[in-house]
Amino acid sequence: MQSGNYLQADASEIFQILAKPEPILTVTVNDAVALLRVACHLGNPHVPVEICAEYLQLSPDSVLADLLRQFAILVTDRRVPFYPESGAYKPH
């Protein structure tokens, strides 16, 4: 099940599945190459990452946040649903 899907419990009850907001870090850069560089650094240790055109999102991790800030990248704490890419570390 994914957020936005519907479940029908019986003929009269329909429920929508909604992802629960959770703490995440949002990584934002102004340059596509810099965003790819960050994705590469996060992929090396197999960190689950949500990939979007303008930003990346990952679970909070103070060590990774400090590393990312060394790249002069904007790292923001947020509380939103998290949709990491599926891959070898987490099959769907």
Secondary structure as UniProt FT lines:
FT   TURN            3..4
FT   STRAND          6..8
FT   STRAND          14..16
FT   STRAND          22..28
FT   HELIX           32..43
FT   TURN            44..46
FT   STRAND          49..51
FT   STRAND          55..58
FT   HELIX           62..70
FT   TURN            71..72
FT   STRAND          74..80
FT   TURN            88..89
//
